[in-house]
């Protein structure tokens, strides 16, 4: 059974505000008080049985600046194909996220926007998806550079993604 604090935290982080999932730690502290971290730990024990976990990560991007912490719920095991369809992005957005994240992970987390635009065009994915990924916290833009942002680092297993791209057969390889 959930305590009052755990129930409040769960309700606040399950609902999105705009493009961002979860709630800031400041918001949670206003509702729950100072024992928010202890409540999150005990909530994680209960959610673990469901294959979920509450993650707290520092959120920094061009809109918010830096230093704000955000809590949200994510799946512990990777989502299967059916579950991915329900995540809020269509397959073109997921393709843009996968290609861009893999490329940036191999480049140390940053690359020029022009390189990413050219890569997406080569893969037949609209470069306009970059703005959508920035709005939702997966990428950030600093001048002409694009980098991985807090949400990608929290939700995407970059090592696994790189392994999947390396092991994938290229479309004309005939294998």
N, C-alpha and C positions, 0 to 999 in steps of 0.2 A: 504494500500500500504506500502511496506517495504522501509525503508530508506536505503541509501547506506551502512551504518554500519551494520544494521540488516541483509541485504542481504549477506554481506561478512561473517558475523558470521555464518549464517545459512549454507552457502555453505561449510565453513570449518568444521563445526561440523557434517554435514550429511555424510561425507565420511570418511571411516576408514583408519587408517594408521596401516598396519600390523594387529595384533589381537586386538588392542585397538580402541574403538569407539571415536569419537569426536576429540577435539583438546585441547591442553594445554592453560591455560589462557595467558601464555607468548606468544604463537603463535598468539592468538587473539589480544593481545595488540600491537604486531608488525604491524598488518594489520589495526586495527581500532583506536588504540591510547588509551589514558587514560580513555575515557568514555565507556569502554567495559562493565562494570557492568550495567550502565544505559541502554545501548543498549540491553543487555540480558534481563533486566526487561521488556522493551517495546516489545521485541520479544516474551517473554512469554505471554503477553497479547494477541497478535495476534495468537500464536500457541494454546492457550487455547481453542479457538473456534474449533480447529481440534482434541482436545483430546490429545494434546502433550504438553510437557514442556521441557525447557532447564534446566538441573541440573548441578550445579558446585559442585564438591566434591574433597576433598584432596586425592591424589593418592599416596599410599605408598606401596612398595613391594620390594622384593629382587633385582630386576633389576634397579629400579629407586631411591631407597632410600626413603626419605620422603619429605613432604613439597610442592610438585608440585600440583597445582590445574588443574583439567580437566573439560571441559564442554562438554556435549553431550545431545542428545535429547532422551527422553523416553516417553512412553505412560502413560497418567494419569490413565485411567482405566486399569484393567488387560486385557491381550490379550486373545482372545477366541482361541479355538482349531485350527481353520484354520490359524489364524494369527501367532500362535506359530510355525507352520510348516515352516514359512518363516523367522524365526529369525537367521538362519545360523547354528544351531546345529541340529543334528539328534536326534531321541528320546532316544538313548542310552546316549548321552551327557546330555540331559535334565534330564534323570533319575539320572545320576551321580550327577548332580548339585543339584537336589531336595533332594536326599538322604543325600548327604554330607552336604548341607547347613542346613537341618533340624537337623541332628545329631550334627553339630558344634554349632548351635544356642542353642540347649538344653545343651550343654557342656560349655557354656560361650564363645564360639567363637574359641576355640582351642582344639585340640586333637592330639594324636600321629599318625603318618602316618600309622603305623602298624594297629591301631584300624580302621582307615578309609579303608585301603586295605581289612581287614577282613570283614568289613561291606559290602563293595561293592561286594566282592565275594559271600557273603551270599545272596545278592539280585540279583545275576547273572549279575552284571555289571562289565565290565573290569576295573581293577584298573589303567590301563594305561590312563584312562580318567582324572586322577588327574593332570598329566602333561599338558594336553590340557587346563584344567580349570585354572591352574596356569599361563600359557602363556597368556590367555585371560583376566586375572585380577580378576577372581572370587575367587580364593584361593591364599594363599601365603604360602611359605615353609620357615621355619627357623630351620635349622638342621633337627631333626626328627619330628618336630611339624608342623602341618598344621593348618592354621587359615583362617577365612573369610577375604576376601580382599575388597578393595574399591568398586569394581564393584558389588559384591553381596549386599553390604550394600546400594548401590544406586539403584539397579534394582529389588531386591527381597524383597517382604513384608514378613519378617521372621516370624512375629506373625501369619499372615494368613497361611503361609506354615506349621507352627507347628500345627495350628488348623486342617488343612487338613490331616496331617499325623495321628493325634490323632483320628479323626473321621473316618478314612479309615478302612474298614473291612479287616482283615487279610485273605490271600488266603486260606483257608481250614476251615474257621469259619462256613461255611454252611448257612450263613444268606442271 
